[in-house]
Amino acid sequence: MNRENPDLRDHGASDLTCWDLCEKLRFLMPAPCVIITGSCGLIGSAACAAFHRWGFRVVGIDSNHRAVFFGPEGDTSWVLQHLQQTIPQYRHEALDIRDREGVERLFAEIKPQLVIHAASQPSHDRAAAIPFLDFEVNAVGTLNLLEAVRRNCPESIFAHMSTNKVYGDLPNSLSLREEATRWEYTSPDYACGIPESFSIDQSTHSLFGVSKLAADVLVQEYGRYFKIRSCCLRCGCLTGPKHSGVELHGFLSYLIKCNIERREYSVYGYKGKQVRDNLHSDDVVGFIYEFYRNPGVGEVYNLGGGRENSCSILEAFAIAEQVTGQKMLYRYSEQNRIGDHICYYSDLRKIRAHYPEWRITKPLRTTFEEIAQAWRQRLTP
């Protein structure tokens, strides 16, 4: 008879297998906690839903600064309502990550097992108009979070959503060939895309790229110097049905919204043949879970759709037209955006070598269909 734990008292030693005991102990242990910054954004909201399903207590941090950056179209309060309705015991903190003392207090209280840092000012065009706010959110905000981890929960795992803009426009210096609907690398060295060893120096990044690079290097340094288990995920175009896409951020989401609303889409330079790799938010979160299960220290991964999930703007127009049955309306300007990539897709060989169980589950066409369906629902009165 086990008098300490009534759940086990009726089991004799011969009846209780090791597996039974492990399962019962797992049930009795408190659930791990994850803090997710930018919890109402695309990746943050997907992470909230997924980690709740995986048995985590979820604490979200989001001050709805996307509405500050992009106006009413960027407002994510509808996502917060959805999180509160669908995730039992979801705890929301309308906390600005620039608030060092507020961040410190929260981490001292919660002491999470995992931190997913998805909050940012995400537009390289917008950054030029708000340079102080951009740097304070992206760089200083990241420093506040890292210090809160180091001081209060140094065993936590820290996953940082970085960006391919840390490479600046240096990918544009590679030899490219023009094809009918896209630009493509000519060198076999880049047949799989841009690797993590690609230089981050001597290029134009945009102010957004600079602030995100500062955050990227900080995460690496807190890993190497303070041994914080951490990774920087240098992402291409992340997308999915929960994206509040606007012109300055949210490539596929905004493009499909324009198609559905019969709104004119603006193409800036490179004949509309500039190439992006696209990765569904569910697949991003799937990788973060794999990293949580087997974390590294100060790691860097290029996380995107790779060549298989890449498309140019012209190719995206064609897929959107197939999905919605509506012709794409657009206008073209010869002037490209400063620091814009002519061709970029992620070399996924390192990430697949380190985490062979992770894979892309959402092909490009499926992602288009999900986004189109979501916009139709949201735009219907």
N, C-alpha and C positions, 0 to 999 in steps of 0.2 A: 504494500500500500504506500503510495506517495502522498505524504501529508502536506508537502510544500506546494504542490501544484495539483489542484483537483482535476485538471484536464487529463492528467496522466495516472490517476490513482487506481484505475481499474485494469491497467495493463501490467501483466507480469513481464519479467525480463525476456521470457521466450516469445511473448506476443509482440513486443515493441521492436520493430526493426530499426536500424540506423536511419533509414530513409524516413520512416514515420517520425522519429524523434527530431530530425532536422527540419521537417516540414512544420511540426508543432512549434519548435523553437522560433522558426522564421515568422510564424503567425503571431507569436507572442512578443517579438521584438518590435520596437517603434519603427515606423516607416522612415526611410531616409528622406531628407528634405533637399529640394532644389530651389535656389533663388534664380529667377530669370529676369534680366533687365530687358527693357523694350518688349514687355510681355504682351502688348497689344499690337505689335508689329507682325509682319509676315512670319518670321522665324520664331519670334517669341511666343506668339499664340499657338503655333504648331507644336512648339516644345511643351507648352503648358498642357495641352491636350494629351500628347503622347506620354509624357512622364507621369501624368496622373494615371493613365491606363497601366503604366508599368509599376504602380504602387508607391509613387513618391508623394509626399506632401509638397504642394506647390505654392510658392510665394512669388508674386509678380510685382515688378517695379516698372511703372510707366507714368510719366507726367503729361502724356499726350502732346509732346513737343512737335510731333509731326504736323499738327494743325498750326503751330507757330511757324514752322519751316515752310509749309506749302499752302496754308490757308484752309478754308472749309473742306476742300476736296481731300485733304490729307488727314482729316479728323478720324481718329480710331476709337471713339467712344462706343460705337456700335460693336466693336470687337470685345471691349470690356464687358458690355452687357451679355454677350454670348458666353464669355468665360464664366461669369458669375452664375449664369443659368445652367451651364452644362458640367461644371466641375465642382462637386461637393467640397466644402471647406476651402475653396480657393481663397487665398488671402491676397488682397491687392494693396500696394503701397504707392500712392501718387507722389513718389519721391523723385526729385531732380538729382541725378547722379553727380552733379556739381556740388551738392550739399554734403561736404565732407563729414561733418558731425552727424548728420542724419544717416548717412551710409554706415558710419562707424557704429552707431547705436543699434541699427537693425542687425548687422552682422554679429555684434556682441550678444544679442538676444537669440538669434536663430541658429548660428553656427552650422551652416548648411554643409552637406556632404558634396554638393555639386553647385557650381555657379556657371550659368550660361549667359554670357555678356553679349546681348544682341541690340542694345540701345546705341544709337548714333545719330549724328546729322549725316544723312546718306547721299547727298547730292554734291557732285563736284562743281556744277554750275552755281548752285545756291551758295556754296561756301565763299565765293568771291564777294558776295554782298554782305555776308555776316562772318567775317574772319575770326573775330574774338569768340563769338558764340560757337562757331564750328570747332575751334581748337579746344575751348573749355569743355565742350561736351565729349568730343572724341578722344582727346589726349588726357586732359586733367580728370575727366570723369572715370576713365579707365584706371588712372593712377589711384584715385580714391578707392575704387573697388579692390585693387590689388593690395593696397595697404590694409584695408579692412580684413581681407583674407589673412594676410601675414600676421596681423596682430591678434586675431580672434579665432581663426580656424585654419591654421597652416596645412592641415591634412586635406582640406577641400581640393577638389579638382576644378580647374578653371578653363572653360572653353570660350575662346574669344572669336567673335565674328569679325574677321579682317576683310580685306578686299584685294582684288587684283590690281587696283589702282596704286598699290605700293610699288609696282614696277614702273610707274610713270608711263610715258609714251615710248619707252625704249623698245617694246615689241614692234613699233612701227619702223624701226631701223632694219628689221630683218627683210630679207629678199622675199618679195611676194609676187604672185602671178595673178592676173585678172582673169576670172572665168565668167561665164554668162551671167551668173546671179550672185557671185561672191568673190572675195579676195581669198587667196590660199597661200600657205607657206610653200616655198620652193625647195628649201633645204630638207633633206631626210632627217637631219638632227631634230627637227621640230614637227615631224610627221604625227607625233602623239600630242603635240601642244607645248605650252610653256611650262618648264619644270621649276621646282622650288629653288634651284641653283641659279636662276636667271638674276642678273644684276638689278639692284634697286637704285643705283647711283647714276649721276650724269644724265638726267632726263627731266622732262616737265611732268609734274605729278598732278597739278591743280592743288589748291590749298586744302581741299578735302583729302587728296591723296597724301599730303604731308601730315595732316593731323592723324589720319589712320595709320600711317607708317610709324609715327611716334608711339601710338598705342601698341602697334604690332611689336616693336622692339622692346617696349616696356614689359609686355607679357613674356617675351623670350627671356629678358633679363631677370625677372622675378622667378622664372623657372630655373635658370642656370645659377643665379647668385643665391637665392633663398630656397631653392629646391621645391618650389611650388609646382605641383603636377599640372601642366598647362599645355595648351596648344593654340596656335594662331591658324585660323581657317581662312585662307585667301580665296575668296569666292568670286565667281563670275556673276552672271545674272541669276539671282535666286528668285523664284517665282512660285505662284500657286493661287488657288481660288480666294484665299483670305487677304490678298494684297490690295491695299488702297492705292493703286497705281495712279501717279500723276505724271505730267510731262517731264519733270526734272528727275524723277526716280520711279522705276517700276516698268521696265521696257515692255515685256509681253503683256502685263496687265493693262497698262495704259493703251497700248496698240489695239488690243482686242476691244477695250471699252470704246475707243474712237470708232472702230468698225461697227459695233452694235448701235451706237448713238448717231451714226452717219456724220461723225465729226471729222474734220480734216486733220490728218496727221502730218507733222513737220519732219522732214528728213534733212539732216545736216551733213552735207559733204559725202565724199567717197562713192558717189553714184548710188547710194543706198545699198552698197554691197559689203558694208562693214559687218564683220562676223562676231557673234557672241555665243558663248555656250550657256545653256540654261539648265538649272537644276531645281526640281520640285522641292518645296519646303519639307515634305515628309522624308525625302531622302537625305536632306541636310540633318534633320533631327535623328534619323537612323544612324548616321555616322557618329554624332555626338554621343549617342548611347553606347556605341562600340568603343569609343574612346574612354567613356566612364568605366566600362568593364575592364579595360586594359590600358590605363593612362601612361603617357610618357611625360617627360619634363622639358619644357621649353620647345616643344615640337612645332614645326611649320608644315602645313599641307595646303596644296592647291586643290580646292574643293569646288568642282563645277560639273557640268554635264559632259565634259570632254568632247571630242569631235563628234561622237555619235548623237549628242543632243545639241549640236551647234546649228545656228542658222543665221543668215544675213537678214537685213531688214526686208529686202525684196522677197526672200524665201518665207519670212514670217507673214508678209502680206498674203502670199499664195495659200499658206496653210489656214490663216484666219478666214479667207474667202471660202475655202472648202468647208470649214467647220460651221460658219454662220450662213453661208449662201448669199452673202452681201459683198458687193465690190468695195475695195478699199479706196477711200478718198485721201489724197495726200498732196502736199506741195513740196518742192525741192529747193534747197538753198545750197549754193556751192561752198559756202563757208562752213567748215567743220567745227565741232566743239573743241576747245583747247584741251589737249591731253587725251583726246578720244582715241581709242584703239581702232586701227583699221581691221586687224584680225586678231582675235584672242580666243583660245580655248585651252582648258587646263590639261596638263599632262597628269594623268591619274595613276601612273605606275607606282609611285612611292606609296600613296595612300592605299592602293590595293595590295601592295606587298606587305605593308604593316597590318592591314585589317582585311584579310581575304574574305571574311564573312560579309563585309559590307558590299552592296551592289546598288546600281541605279534601278529602281523598280518602276519609275514613271517615264515612259518614252515621251518624246516631244509632242506627238499628236494627242496623246491622252491629256497632257498638261494644258494644251490649247482648249480642249473640249471642257475640262473642268473649269477653267477660267471663264470661258464664254457662258457656261451655265450659271456660274456664280454672279456674273455681271447682269445677266437677264433677270435673275431673282432680285438682286439689289436695286435695279433700275425700274422694276415694276412697281407702280404705286400700290 
